[in-house]
């Protein structure tokens, strides 16, 4: 395939609260904030030497075992599906975060070192002192009292294949360099998403290898590339990644560490949207085409609401599930979902669940 020249993700410098609120977040597109966290003590330790970074982390690590994804040298750092799609191309182990970091440092000069990667290690649970010493002040100012938990990411020269996050996030580079390739949310039909119930990192993942796409097998990916953008970032940089923007993340050096923040602004529902998708696949997709179309119209009217309030004629006290989701109503709706799913279970499993859902007289 001919090398495709991708658009460059825009960069900002000297980002303050006003810039974040008025220029970066409202664009709802990826953005690089150069040097935003270059003052962090952890980054200063990394700049001193990899060993200094290890000592910094080890002294603050509570040594809880964390999940480490271990890939053989032949996967070339790409955490992905097996060729026959029967599983994933890596194994998992558990060890303290600092021990995984030490393993990476021990093998960084070995040409056939295994791929090592640990993602989304909660900072507060594993090394809270790291979180208090390395803070993303501009985000804290923006959110006020709203939480923005942080996670650590560690790997050698590995690649996280194209996936999305369902929350806005900022990824801060501590050590190494990374290359982000971004695809807008509306490009997901052109990304050839793999099985929804099997993915290297847990989130739905593209089957296309960004570094060497097979356009004969995945021809629509050319359209995704035309809409894509990319950027290389280094220690001290921070990358804003809006929710539902698909991104491929390639670590470019033998040691790469970053800290990520996710947050959500706005009202939340009482259940996970992905679970609603799974329920729809279970309940609606098998129906005849005509029935599916009727349910699509009903979902549009009641759930997606392109025409606004679906029942303005109902008095507020009689709106039920179409009104505010107060706790008692949410409990009723959850019970209906559980009852619906329980009906398909064997009797010895179904009956105890239905008894729990039956009001006591």
N, C-alpha and C positions, 0 to 999 in steps of 0.2 A: 504494500500500500504506500502511496505517496505520502510524504510527511505533510500533515495538515497544520497550518498556522492558526492557532487559537487566539481569540481575543484575550487581552490581559485584564485581570481583575484590578480595579482601581485601588490606589494607595492613598492614605492620609497620614500626615505627620502632626505631631503635637496635638493629639486628640484630647479634648476636654469634654466636660459634660454637655455643653451646648452643641459641640460638633457631633457627639454620639447621638443626641436626641433629635437634632434638627437635620443632620445631613446623612448619617450612616443608617440608623435603624429605619427611618421612613422610606428609604429606597427599596427595602426588602430584597436586597441583592447582596452577594458576598462583598466584603471590603477588608482590606489589609490596613492595620493601624501600626505603622512602622515605629519600632522602638518603644512601644507603649509600656512594656514591663521590663525594660533593660536594667532598671534599678533593683530588681528583686535580688535578695541575698542568694537564692538558689541559683540564679543565672550567673551571679558573680563567682560562686563556687565552681560552676561548670566552666566558666571562662578561664579559671585558674588551671584546672586539669580535670580529666574524667575521674581520677582518684579522689580529688577534692569533692566532686559532686557525690560520689559514692559515700564518702565519710559524712557529708552533710545529711544525706538521706538516712543512712544507717543510724546515726545518732538520734533521729527523730521517729524512726519506724517502730511501731508497736509490735512488729514481727508476726502479725496475723497472716496465715497462709492466704495467698491470692491466686486466682486462676491464671496460668501461664499457657499460652498456645505454642506448641513446639512443632515445627515443621522440618522435614528432612531437607538437606541441601538442594535436592532436585526440584523443589517447588520454587526455588529462586526468590524466596521471600514473599510470594504472592499467596495469601490465605484465600483459598478458593474451594470450588467443588472438585471432587474426583472426576476423572474423565468420563466414567460411566454413570455419574450422577447418583451413585448409591450412598454417598456420604461426603464428608469434607476431607481435605488433604492434609490434615494435621491432627496431632494428639493433644491432650491437655494434661497438665501437671499442676501441683499446688506447692507453693513455697512463698516465703516472705518477699515483699517487693524488692527490698535491698539485695536479697540473695539472687533474684532474677537479674538485677542490674549488675551484680558482681559476675554472673555467668556471661553476660554480654561483653563485659570488659575483658574477661579472660579469653574469649574467643574472637575478639575483634580483628586480630591479625591472622586468623586462620582462614584459608580460602574456602574450606568446606565446612564452616561452622553451621550448626543448625539455625533455622530461623526461630527467634524468640520474641514473643509479643505478649504484653499484658495490657488490656484496655479497661478503661472506666473503673479504676481502683478508687473507691471513695476516700477522699482526703480526710474528712472528719473522723472516720472510723479507724483509719490506719496510721495516719501521721498528722494529728490535728495541729501540732506546732508548725508544720510546713504551711498550713492554711493561714495561720495567724501572722506568720512572718512574710508571706508572699500574697498580698491582697490586690485585687483588681478594683482599685478605688473608684474609678469612673463608673463602673457598673454598679457598685454599691451605692454611689450617690444617685444613680438613675433609678434604682429599684426602691430605695428607702428601706422600709421595713420588710419588703418582700424577699424571700430567700433566693439565693442563687448558689446551690451546692457546687462543690468543685470535685473533679476527678483527675487522677494522674494516668498518663499513657506512657508506655515504655516499649522500645523495640530496637532491634538492629536494623539492617537495611530491608525493611518489610513493606508490604503494600496492603492497605485495607481497600478492597474492591468497592466499586461504586455503590453507595447506599445513601439513605437519607436519615435525618433525625427529625423527630416530631416536635422538637422544641428549638427556639432560638438558642444559639450558642456562641461562645467566644473561645477559641483555642489559642493558648499562649505558648510559644515555643521556648523551651528551656535549654535544650541541647540538640545539636544536629540541625539539619535543614530538611524541609519538607516541600513537596510539590502537590498542590491542590489542583484538581481539575473539577470544575463545577458545571452542572447541567440544571437548567431551570425546571421547576416542578412539572410544567406541562410537557416535558420531554420524556416522561417515564414510559409511554408506549413504545418509544424508539430505543429504549435501553435494554429490552429483552430481559425482564426481571425473572430470576430463578424461582424455585419453589418457595412459597410464602412460609412454609413450615420448616424450611431447612436453609440456613444462611450462615456464612462464616462468622459474622459478628452478631447475629441475632436479628438484625433488621433485614427486610427484603433487599436483595443484592442483585446487581446486573450480572448477566452471564458473559458480557463482553469484556475482554482484557484491554484496558485503555491504552497500554503501551504498545500493543500489537493487535489491533482489532481485525477480526475476520469479517470483512464486509460482504463476502460471498454468502456466508452463513447468516450474517446479521446485517442485511443491507440498509435497514432504516436507521442504523446507528450513524450513518453519514449525516442524517438530518440533526441528530443530537449533537454531533461534533460541530456542525455549523452554528449551533446556538450556544456552544460551550465557551468557557473561559478558564484561564489557568494562571497560577502565580507560584513562585518559589519564595519561601519565607525562611528566616534565620532566627537565632536566639534573640529574644527581646521583642520580636514582632508578635502581634495578635491578629487573629483572623475572625471576623464576624461571619457566621454561617447561619443564614435564616432557616427557619423550619421548612422542611420539605424540599430544600435544594439538595439534589443528589450530588455527592462528592466522592471522588477517588483520591486517596491520600497515599502518596509514595514517599517513604523515608529515604533520604538520599545519602546518608552516612552510616557508619557502623554502629553509632550510638545515637538514639533519638529519644528525647523526653519532652513531654508537653503537659500542661495543666489546662483542663477544659472546664468551662462554666456553662450550665444550661439553666434557662428560666422560661417562665410562661407569664404573659400578661393578658388579662382579659378573663371573662367568665369561663369556668370549666364545667363540663358535663359530669354526670354521676357515674360514668363508666368509661372504659377505654374505647376509643373509636375503632381500633384494629379489631377488638372483639366483636363490634357490630358488623364489620366486614366479614369476619369468620362466620357469624351467625347468618348473614345474608347468603353466603356461599352454601351454607348448610340448608337453609330454608327456602331460598328463592331460585338459585341457579338451576336446580334440577327440574323446575316446573316447565310446562309447555311454553313456547315463545309468546303466545297470546297472554297467558297469565303473567309472565315476567313483565310484559309491557304494561299491564294494568298496575302491577306493584311498582314499577318504575314511576308511573304517574302519581301514585299515592305517596311514594317517598319524596318526589319532587314537591308535592303540595304540602305535606306535613313536616318533612325533615329539612329539606334544603330551601324551601320557601322562596322561590324566585319572585313570587308575586306578593311577598310580605306575609302578614298575619293570616294564617289559613282559616281562622274562625272568629272574625271580629264581632260576629253576631251573638256569640255566647256571652252571658254575663260573667264577670270575673270569678264569682264563686262557683261557677258551673263549668269551668274550662278543663278541669281534671288534668290529664296528661299534657294538654296543650297550654297549660298555664305554668306559673312558677313551680320549679321542682323542689317543693318543700320536703323535709326528711320523710314524713309519713308516706307521701306519694312516691318518692324514690324507692322506699322499701317495698311498696306494692308492685312497682314495675320490675324490680329485681326478682321478686317472688314469681312473677309471671314468666320471666325468662328462665329461671331455674326449673319451674314446673314444665315448661315447654321442652327443655333439654332432658329432664328426668324421664319423660314419657318414652324416650328411646332406649332407656337403660333396661337391663334384665330386672325381673321383678324383685329379686332379693336386694338389689341396690335401689330400685325405684321407690319401693314402699316406705322405707325409713325417711327418705328425703321428702316425699309428699306428706308424711305425717308431721314432719317439722314445719312444713309450710301451712298446715291446716290450723286455723285459729282455735284456741282452746275455749270451750263454752263454760 
